[in-house]
Every structure is written in C-alpha cells, then in structure tokens.
Amino acid sequence: TAEEKKLYSDIINQNSDILLQLINDILDLSKIEAGTLEYIKRPMNLGEVCRTIYAVHKERVKEGVTLVFDNEDENLFIEGDQNRIMQVITNFLTNASKFTYEGEIRFGFGRMDKDIRVYVKDTGIGIEPEKVDHIFERFVKLNSFAQGTGLGLSICQMIIEKIGGEIGVTSELGKGSTFYFTIPYEETGEHG
C-alpha cells in the first residue's frame, strides 16, 4: 500500500541520515587524530550565525517545547570558523532537543573579558552526576534509545580545545542541563 511505501521510504531516509552522520563524525575524528582538522578563522557575525541556526531548529524541538534565542537582535563580529562553531552549537541543540520533552531550550552568547561564552540550556531530563564527567568521551551515549553515534560531543570538545577555548556542562537530574563553550574573543575589523 501507499502508506507502507511511505513508511519504508521514511525508514530508509532516516537510516541514510544516521549513516551520513556516522561517516561525517568518523571523518572528523580521523582528521583530528591526524592533526589535519582545519579551523579557518574569518570575520563572521555570531549573531547572524545563531539566527540561522534558530530558524532551522525551532521546528525540530518536540511538541510542547519552545526554542528561545536570547540574542535575537544582537550582532557580534568575531574572527572564527563559522562552520565549526555552527557544528558545535548544532550538536548541543540536537542533543537538547532529543532529551527535552517539556519547557524550553534557550541558547545564546555573551562576552566575558577575553572570551565569548556560548550556551544551550534546557529543561530536559538532565544527566546523572556520575555521567557528567564522561559526557565528552568517545562513544559515550547517555541513552541507548536515542539516535546518534556517541561521537558528537567528543568532536565538539576537540574543536573547542583546538582553538584554545573551554567546553563543559552543568546538569541536574530531572531538571535540565546547560552545555557551554568559550572561544577566545578576537574582534574583527570588518563591520560590514
């Protein structure tokens, strides 16, 4: 029947997405190990990047969850690798969306002395204290039912450490989690 066909094609599409993500993660991992993961600094507007991410993700949260971007009207011009920064924020938001069933997911950025801090804060299921310390290790999955390779966060950590930033998480079981990273703040001369 047409319904069955649609179901099968959805499963195939979903599995292709998972495989593609796995391949991309493994490629990133091998580039990191070989020391060839590129982080190319160019002038970029972090506000604009986050607005783009917001537009993509606001439809991807579960019903009953609101995605809030705290810096809606702000522009922040920095030197950074737009794709890599997007990769980390997107990973944080994807994880938050998987584990947040009600309430909200907020994200945004702020300047702190010589760093920019970017955060994703959710009202999701939270992380058990003993797992918090291991969350950035390879192949660690909090939940065997959730899709994913278990590589995403360790790749994020490697990217952020490569640029001299910090990555971390605070969480309370049953109340939610905040994932954050910092990047050294280099102002760009371009304000176009």
Residue frames relative to the residue before (quaternion, step in Angstrom):
aa qw qx qy qz dx dy dz
T 1.0000 0.0000 0.0000 0.0000 0.00 0.00 0.00
A 0.6648 -0.5062 0.3727 0.4035 3.53 -1.30 0.36
E 0.6366 0.5448 -0.3297 0.4350 3.56 1.02 -0.82
E 0.6510 0.5107 -0.3092 0.4688 3.55 0.97 -0.91
K 0.6327 0.5363 -0.3318 0.4493 3.56 0.97 -0.89
K 0.6545 0.5105 -0.3148 0.4604 3.55 0.93 -0.91
L 0.6339 0.5391 -0.3238 0.4503 3.57 0.98 -0.90
Y 0.6846 0.4836 -0.2895 0.4622 3.57 0.86 -0.96
S 0.6718 0.4849 -0.3220 0.4581 3.57 0.89 -0.84
D 0.6045 0.5431 -0.3583 0.4597 3.61 1.10 -0.63
I 0.6492 0.5151 -0.3147 0.4627 3.57 0.97 -0.92
I 0.6502 0.5144 -0.3173 0.4604 3.58 0.95 -0.90
N 0.6650 0.5072 -0.3095 0.4524 3.58 0.91 -0.91
Q 0.6542 0.5185 -0.3086 0.4560 3.52 0.96 -0.91
N 0.6753 0.4904 -0.2937 0.4662 3.56 0.94 -0.88
S 0.6164 0.5244 -0.3577 0.4660 3.61 1.05 -0.64
D 0.6257 0.5332 -0.3376 0.4586 3.58 1.03 -0.77
I 0.6561 0.5104 -0.3101 0.4614 3.57 0.95 -0.91
L 0.6611 0.5080 -0.3061 0.4596 3.58 0.94 -0.89
L 0.6404 0.5308 -0.3166 0.4559 3.55 0.99 -0.88
Q 0.6438 0.5174 -0.3106 0.4705 3.55 1.00 -0.90
L 0.6395 0.5289 -0.3199 0.4571 3.57 0.99 -0.88
I 0.6578 0.5073 -0.3070 0.4644 3.57 0.92 -0.94
N 0.6634 0.5074 -0.3065 0.4565 3.58 0.91 -0.93
D 0.6485 0.5184 -0.3160 0.4592 3.55 0.98 -0.86
I 0.6784 0.4866 -0.2991 0.4622 3.57 0.88 -0.92
L 0.6224 0.5282 -0.3409 0.4663 3.60 1.03 -0.73
D 0.6456 0.5133 -0.3179 0.4675 3.57 0.96 -0.87
L 0.6520 0.5298 -0.3081 0.4465 3.53 0.94 -0.95
S 0.6890 0.4675 -0.3004 0.4653 3.58 0.88 -0.88
K 0.6095 0.5322 -0.3603 0.4641 3.61 1.09 -0.60
I 0.6344 0.5271 -0.3274 0.4610 3.56 1.02 -0.84
E 0.6676 0.5048 -0.3033 0.4555 3.57 0.91 -0.95
A 0.7100 0.4394 -0.2613 0.4844 3.56 1.02 -0.78
G 0.4670 -0.6963 0.4299 0.3352 3.57 1.29 -0.11
T 0.5875 0.5998 -0.3683 0.3994 3.58 1.19 0.39
L 0.3741 0.7005 -0.5229 0.3097 3.60 1.20 0.31
E 0.2671 -0.8005 0.5161 0.1467 3.55 -0.57 1.11
Y 0.0336 -0.7368 0.6741 0.0413 3.50 -1.14 0.72
I 0.0468 -0.8416 0.5377 -0.0211 3.54 -0.11 1.30
K 0.2657 -0.7884 0.5370 0.1394 3.55 -0.54 1.19
R 0.1051 0.7508 -0.6463 0.0867 3.50 -0.92 1.01
P 0.5988 -0.5303 0.4172 0.4313 3.58 -1.15 0.34
M 0.0989 0.7913 -0.5976 0.0834 3.58 -0.90 0.88
N 0.3605 -0.7019 0.5693 0.2310 3.53 -1.26 0.42
L 0.3461 -0.7751 0.4908 0.1965 3.57 -0.31 1.27
G 0.6036 0.5682 -0.3505 0.4358 3.59 1.07 -0.71
E 0.6678 0.5061 -0.2875 0.4639 3.54 0.94 -0.95
V 0.6313 0.5361 -0.3181 0.4613 3.56 1.00 -0.91
C 0.6896 0.4791 -0.2806 0.4649 3.59 0.89 -0.94
R 0.6114 0.5387 -0.3560 0.4575 3.61 1.07 -0.63
T 0.6295 0.5277 -0.3210 0.4715 3.56 1.06 -0.80
I 0.6555 0.5088 -0.3019 0.4694 3.56 0.93 -0.97
Y 0.6325 0.5424 -0.3263 0.4464 3.57 0.99 -0.88
A 0.6540 0.5276 -0.3151 0.4413 3.58 0.90 -0.96
V 0.6755 0.4874 -0.2914 0.4704 3.58 1.01 -0.80
H 0.7774 0.4189 -0.1990 0.4250 3.57 0.83 -1.02
K 0.5464 0.6498 -0.4233 0.3162 3.60 1.07 -0.46
E 0.6771 0.4655 -0.2892 0.4912 3.57 1.18 -0.50
R 0.6650 0.5562 -0.2974 0.3999 3.59 1.20 -0.37
V 0.5427 0.6045 -0.4234 0.4010 3.58 1.22 -0.07
K 0.6101 -0.5681 0.4011 0.3798 3.56 -1.21 0.48
E 0.6206 -0.5263 0.4167 0.4052 3.54 -1.23 0.46
G 0.7615 0.3294 -0.2449 0.5016 3.58 -0.88 0.88
V 0.6679 0.4198 -0.2965 0.5383 3.58 1.31 0.00
T 0.2033 -0.7741 0.5879 0.1177 3.59 -0.98 0.84
L 0.2534 -0.7295 0.6112 0.1737 3.54 -1.04 0.80
V 0.0754 -0.8025 0.5919 0.0011 3.57 -0.78 1.07
F 0.1460 -0.7581 0.6283 0.0961 3.57 -0.92 0.92
D 0.3626 -0.8044 0.4367 0.1755 3.56 -0.41 1.28
N 0.7575 0.3710 -0.2103 0.4943 3.63 1.08 -0.54
E 0.0075 -0.8841 0.4671 0.0109 3.54 1.13 0.78
D 0.8187 0.2666 -0.1228 0.4935 3.59 0.79 -0.99
E 0.5606 0.6475 -0.3819 0.3472 3.56 1.23 -0.03
N 0.1790 -0.7293 0.6465 0.1346 3.49 -1.25 0.61
L 0.0079 0.7786 -0.6273 0.0102 3.54 -1.03 0.77
F 0.1842 -0.8134 0.5471 0.0717 3.54 -0.41 1.25
I 0.0774 0.8013 -0.5841 0.1037 3.56 -0.65 1.13
E 0.4434 -0.6143 0.5593 0.3365 3.52 -1.37 0.06
G 0.3494 0.7441 -0.5154 0.2420 3.60 -0.61 1.00
D 0.5164 -0.6014 0.4997 0.3491 3.55 -1.32 0.13
Q 0.3843 -0.7776 0.4548 0.2019 3.51 -0.19 1.38
N 0.6771 0.5087 -0.3067 0.4344 3.60 0.87 -0.92
R 0.6806 0.4863 -0.2954 0.4615 3.56 0.93 -0.88
I 0.6419 0.5082 -0.3280 0.4712 3.59 0.97 -0.79
M 0.6297 0.5243 -0.3202 0.4754 3.58 1.05 -0.81
Q 0.6265 0.5608 -0.3296 0.4294 3.56 1.01 -0.88
V 0.6866 0.4786 -0.2899 0.4642 3.59 0.91 -0.92
I 0.6692 0.4895 -0.3137 0.4627 3.61 0.84 -0.94
T 0.6473 0.5277 -0.3135 0.4519 3.57 0.97 -0.90
N 0.6350 0.5273 -0.3265 0.4607 3.57 1.01 -0.82
F 0.6440 0.5175 -0.3132 0.4683 3.58 0.94 -0.89
L 0.6964 0.4793 -0.2821 0.4537 3.59 0.88 -0.96
T 0.6242 0.5367 -0.3388 0.4555 3.58 1.03 -0.78
N 0.6567 0.5002 -0.3050 0.4748 3.57 0.96 -0.87
A 0.6473 0.5186 -0.3224 0.4562 3.58 0.92 -0.92
S 0.6580 0.5239 -0.3103 0.4430 3.59 0.97 -0.87
K 0.6313 0.5514 -0.3307 0.4336 3.58 1.06 -0.75
F 0.8163 0.3127 -0.1118 0.4726 3.54 0.93 -0.97
T 0.6258 0.5012 -0.3497 0.4846 3.60 1.25 0.25
Y 0.1322 -0.8384 0.5285 0.0147 3.54 -0.48 1.26
E 0.7861 0.0303 -0.0489 0.6154 3.58 1.26 -0.25
G 0.6682 0.4872 -0.3636 0.4289 3.53 -1.25 0.39
E 0.5676 -0.6110 0.4350 0.3396 3.56 -0.93 -0.83
I 0.2393 -0.6846 0.6616 0.1908 3.47 -1.43 0.28
R 0.0705 -0.7965 0.6003 0.0178 3.57 -0.69 1.08
F 0.0437 0.7923 -0.6083 -0.0145 3.54 -1.08 0.62
G 0.1701 0.7824 -0.5841 0.1331 3.51 -1.20 0.47
F 0.3445 -0.7263 0.5581 0.2058 3.53 -1.33 -0.20
G 0.0266 -0.7875 0.6152 0.0280 3.53 -1.25 0.39
R 0.4463 -0.6724 0.5143 0.2902 3.57 -1.20 0.49
M 0.0104 -0.7653 0.6436 -0.0007 3.53 -1.03 0.85
D 0.8064 -0.2138 0.1031 0.5416 3.58 -0.31 1.24
K 0.8303 -0.1800 0.1461 0.5067 3.56 -0.54 -1.18
D 0.6768 0.4609 -0.2928 0.4938 3.58 1.24 0.28
I 0.2914 -0.6603 0.6462 0.2481 3.48 -1.41 0.25
R 0.1514 -0.7748 0.6057 0.0996 3.59 -0.90 0.87
V 0.1063 -0.7732 0.6245 0.0279 3.53 -0.86 1.06
Y 0.0283 -0.8292 0.5577 -0.0232 3.60 -0.81 0.94
V 0.1146 -0.7231 0.6731 0.1043 3.51 -1.38 0.44
K 0.0444 -0.8187 0.5707 -0.0455 3.56 -0.48 1.25
D 0.0361 -0.8296 0.5572 -0.0043 3.59 -0.70 1.01
T 0.3771 -0.6810 0.5712 0.2603 3.54 -1.34 0.26
G 0.2841 0.8110 -0.4601 0.2234 3.54 1.09 0.82
I 0.7980 -0.3532 0.2253 0.4332 3.53 -1.31 -0.34
G 0.4237 -0.7231 0.4585 0.2956 3.58 1.23 -0.27
I 0.3912 -0.7077 0.5482 0.2136 3.53 -1.33 0.20
E 0.5014 -0.6431 0.4814 0.3214 3.58 -0.97 0.82
P 0.6136 -0.6032 0.3623 0.3583 3.58 -0.95 0.94
E 0.6955 0.4789 -0.3032 0.4416 3.60 0.88 -0.84
K 0.6684 0.4905 -0.3161 0.4612 3.60 1.20 -0.32
V 0.5117 0.6789 -0.4133 0.3261 3.57 1.20 -0.51
D 0.6837 0.5068 -0.2901 0.4377 3.59 0.92 -0.91
H 0.7374 0.4258 -0.2295 0.4715 3.59 1.14 -0.53
I 0.4225 0.7753 -0.4233 0.2032 3.52 1.31 -0.23
F 0.7203 0.4351 -0.2601 0.4735 3.61 1.06 -0.66
E 0.4894 0.6491 -0.4512 0.3683 3.59 1.24 0.12
R 0.6299 -0.5725 0.3843 0.3573 3.52 -1.22 0.51
F 0.8619 0.1386 -0.1195 0.4729 3.52 -1.18 0.74
V 0.4524 0.6406 -0.4947 0.3744 3.58 1.14 0.45
K 0.0149 -0.7795 0.6260 -0.0147 3.54 -0.76 1.07
L 0.4369 -0.7161 0.4813 0.2543 3.50 -0.84 1.01
N 0.8053 0.1417 0.0182 0.5755 3.45 1.06 -0.83
S 0.3507 -0.7831 0.4688 0.2099 3.55 -0.38 1.18
F 0.6225 0.5456 -0.3625 0.4282 3.61 1.19 -0.26
A 0.6337 0.5407 -0.3475 0.4304 3.57 1.12 -0.53
Q 0.5067 -0.6535 0.4704 0.3081 3.52 -1.07 0.79
G 0.4832 0.6596 -0.4980 0.2890 3.52 -1.20 0.47
T 0.5244 -0.6725 0.4409 0.2801 3.51 -1.23 0.51
G 0.4188 -0.6841 0.4914 0.3393 3.58 1.17 -0.46
L 0.5962 0.5670 -0.3658 0.4350 3.58 1.25 0.31
G 0.5051 0.7218 -0.3940 0.2620 3.55 1.17 -0.64
L 0.7335 0.4363 -0.2582 0.4527 3.57 0.71 -1.05
S 0.6410 0.5054 -0.3586 0.4528 3.61 1.00 -0.66
I 0.6140 0.5224 -0.3502 0.4769 3.60 1.12 -0.60
C 0.6172 0.5399 -0.3414 0.4594 3.58 1.00 -0.82
Q 0.6544 0.5217 -0.3168 0.4463 3.56 0.92 -0.92
M 0.6655 0.5075 -0.3067 0.4533 3.57 0.94 -0.90
I 0.6292 0.5298 -0.3346 0.4599 3.59 1.01 -0.78
I 0.7053 0.4704 -0.2743 0.4540 3.57 0.79 -1.05
E 0.6598 0.4983 -0.3232 0.4603 3.60 0.97 -0.77
K 0.5921 0.5862 -0.3506 0.4276 3.55 1.13 -0.72
I 0.7536 0.3659 -0.2149 0.5020 3.59 1.02 -0.73
G 0.5930 -0.6231 0.3542 0.3669 3.56 1.24 0.38
G 0.5173 0.6199 -0.4343 0.3994 3.55 1.15 0.56
E 0.4172 -0.6745 0.5429 0.2761 3.53 -1.35 -0.17
I 0.1228 -0.7737 0.6164 0.0794 3.55 -1.14 0.58
G 0.1565 0.8142 -0.5472 0.1148 3.58 -0.97 0.68
V 0.2226 -0.7571 0.5995 0.1331 3.52 -1.35 0.06
T 0.0722 -0.7260 0.6768 0.0977 3.52 -1.23 0.59
S 0.0432 0.8279 -0.5542 0.0749 3.56 -0.88 0.83
E 0.1216 -0.7496 0.6437 0.0941 3.49 -1.25 0.56
L 0.4865 -0.6935 0.4466 0.2881 3.54 -0.66 1.14
G 0.8225 0.2118 -0.1756 0.4978 3.55 -0.86 1.00
K 0.7359 0.4118 -0.2362 0.4827 3.61 1.22 -0.28
G 0.6677 -0.4905 0.3295 0.4528 3.57 1.08 -0.57
S 0.3022 -0.7432 0.5785 0.1475 3.51 -1.38 0.20
T 0.1470 -0.7386 0.6436 0.1364 3.52 -1.30 0.42
F 0.1215 -0.7569 0.6402 0.0507 3.54 -0.75 1.13
Y 0.0331 0.8135 -0.5793 0.0394 3.59 -0.93 0.79
F 0.0288 -0.7613 0.6412 0.0919 3.52 -1.31 0.22
T 0.2447 -0.7409 0.5982 0.1825 3.53 -1.24 0.42
I 0.1003 -0.7561 0.6398 0.0940 3.52 -1.22 0.54
P 0.5461 -0.6063 0.4468 0.3669 3.59 -0.98 0.78
Y 0.3732 -0.7557 0.4998 0.1995 3.56 -0.87 0.98
E 0.0662 0.7516 -0.6535 0.0610 3.51 -0.71 1.14
E 0.3263 -0.7530 0.5370 0.1952 3.50 -0.55 1.18
T 0.3108 -0.7303 0.5690 0.2153 3.54 -1.09 0.64
G 0.5273 -0.6404 0.4603 0.3162 3.52 -1.15 0.63
E 0.6541 0.5340 -0.3186 0.4306 3.57 1.16 -0.49
H 0.0143 0.7759 -0.6306 0.0090 3.54 -0.89 0.92
G 0.2989 0.7939 -0.4859 0.2105 3.54 1.06 0.74
